[in-house]
Amino acid sequence: MSRYQLLRIGVHDNDNNIDITPANFVPWAAYQDWIKAGNIPDPYIPPADPVTTAESTERTRLAALRAERMALRTDAAIQAMTTKTDAEIVNWVNNTITDLASAKQVIRILARVVASLAKDQLS
């Protein structure tokens, strides 16, 4: 690390932890002497661009989508469906849906999967 680092305007004196510009005559003169002696300041490092509201919103949306997918992947009923053939799914539906409560449970599973797919494909 050099004694000085370039700033957008002026330089930062790392030894004294101060920012100086030509308006600060004495420290600026010391900086100029340091340059004349053949020293090179550290380069200017621009600050990182701030995250826009739109980027933040999109990051939040994608994080929620990833969490939703993880929940779907760990659901036992959904895992079971992903490994079944069409005939096995028909049998599963016939054996699982025996009353209104079990029909609602299957509809909830399907609704979660459809909602996740729609969010991914239609957003």
C-alpha positions as CSV (number, residue, x, y, z in Angstrom):
1,M,0.0,0.0,0.0
2,S,1.3,3.4,-1.0
3,R,1.2,6.4,1.3
4,Y,-1.3,8.1,-1.0
5,Q,-4.3,6.8,-3.0
6,L,-6.0,8.7,-5.7
7,L,-9.6,9.8,-5.1
8,R,-12.2,11.0,-7.6
9,I,-11.1,14.5,-6.4
10,G,-7.7,14.8,-4.7
11,V,-5.9,12.0,-2.8
12,H,-6.1,10.1,0.4
13,D,-3.1,10.3,2.8
14,N,-3.0,6.8,4.2
15,D,-0.4,7.7,6.9
16,N,-2.5,10.5,8.3
17,N,-5.9,9.1,7.2
18,I,-7.0,12.4,5.6
19,D,-8.3,13.4,2.2
20,I,-6.4,16.3,0.6
21,T,-6.9,18.5,-2.4
22,P,-5.0,21.5,-3.9
23,A,-7.1,23.7,-1.5
24,N,-5.2,22.1,1.4
25,F,-1.9,23.8,0.6
26,V,0.5,22.3,3.0
27,P,-0.5,18.6,2.7
28,W,-1.0,19.0,-1.1
29,A,2.6,20.5,-1.3
30,A,3.9,17.4,0.6
31,Y,2.0,15.2,-1.8
32,Q,3.5,17.0,-4.8
33,D,7.0,16.6,-3.4
34,W,6.3,12.9,-2.8
35,I,5.3,12.6,-6.5
36,K,8.4,14.5,-7.7
37,A,10.5,12.0,-5.7
38,G,9.3,9.3,-8.1
39,N,6.6,7.8,-5.9
40,I,3.3,6.5,-7.4
41,P,0.0,6.7,-5.6
42,D,-2.4,3.7,-5.4
43,P,-5.0,3.9,-8.1
44,Y,-8.5,5.3,-7.7
45,I,-11.0,2.6,-6.9
46,P,-14.5,3.7,-7.8
47,P,-17.2,2.8,-5.3
48,A,-19.5,-0.1,-6.2
49,D,-22.7,0.8,-8.0
50,P,-25.6,0.9,-5.6
51,V,-28.3,-1.8,-6.1
52,T,-31.3,-0.2,-7.6
53,T,-34.8,-0.8,-6.3
54,A,-35.7,-2.9,-9.3
55,E,-32.6,-5.1,-8.8
56,S,-33.4,-5.5,-5.1
57,T,-37.0,-6.4,-5.9
58,E,-35.9,-8.9,-8.5
59,R,-33.3,-10.5,-6.2
60,T,-36.1,-10.8,-3.5
61,R,-38.4,-12.4,-6.1
62,L,-35.8,-14.9,-7.2
63,A,-34.9,-15.8,-3.6
64,A,-38.5,-16.5,-2.8
65,L,-38.9,-18.6,-6.0
66,R,-35.8,-20.6,-5.0
67,A,-37.2,-21.2,-1.5
68,E,-40.5,-22.2,-2.9
69,R,-38.9,-24.7,-5.3
70,M,-36.8,-26.1,-2.4
71,A,-40.0,-26.6,-0.4
72,L,-41.6,-28.4,-3.4
73,R,-38.6,-30.6,-3.9
74,T,-38.7,-31.8,-0.3
75,D,-42.5,-32.5,-0.3
76,A,-42.9,-36.3,-0.2
77,A,-46.0,-36.4,-2.3
78,I,-44.5,-34.2,-5.0
79,Q,-41.3,-36.3,-4.9
80,A,-43.4,-39.4,-5.4
81,M,-45.2,-38.0,-8.4
82,T,-41.9,-37.0,-10.1
83,T,-40.8,-40.6,-10.3
84,K,-44.1,-42.2,-11.3
85,T,-45.2,-43.2,-14.8
86,D,-48.6,-41.9,-16.2
87,A,-50.3,-45.1,-15.2
88,E,-48.8,-45.0,-11.7
89,I,-50.1,-41.4,-11.3
90,V,-53.6,-42.5,-12.4
91,N,-53.5,-45.3,-9.8
92,W,-52.1,-43.0,-7.2
93,V,-55.0,-40.5,-7.8
94,N,-57.6,-43.2,-7.8
95,N,-56.2,-44.7,-4.5
96,T,-55.5,-41.3,-2.8
97,I,-58.7,-39.4,-3.5
98,T,-61.3,-41.2,-1.5
99,D,-63.3,-38.2,-0.1
100,L,-63.5,-34.4,-0.2
101,A,-60.6,-33.9,2.3
102,S,-58.2,-36.1,0.3
103,A,-59.3,-34.4,-2.9
104,K,-58.5,-31.0,-1.3
105,Q,-55.1,-32.3,-0.3
106,V,-54.3,-33.4,-3.9
107,I,-55.6,-30.1,-5.3
108,R,-53.3,-28.2,-2.8
109,I,-50.3,-30.2,-4.0
110,L,-51.2,-29.5,-7.7
111,A,-51.9,-25.8,-7.0
112,R,-48.5,-25.4,-5.4
113,V,-46.7,-27.0,-8.4
114,V,-48.7,-25.1,-11.0
115,A,-48.1,-21.8,-9.1
116,S,-44.4,-22.4,-9.0
117,L,-44.3,-23.2,-12.7
118,A,-46.4,-20.2,-13.6
119,K,-44.2,-17.8,-11.5
120,D,-41.1,-19.2,-13.3
121,Q,-42.5,-19.2,-16.8
122,L,-44.8,-16.2,-16.8
123,S,-42.9,-13.7,-14.7
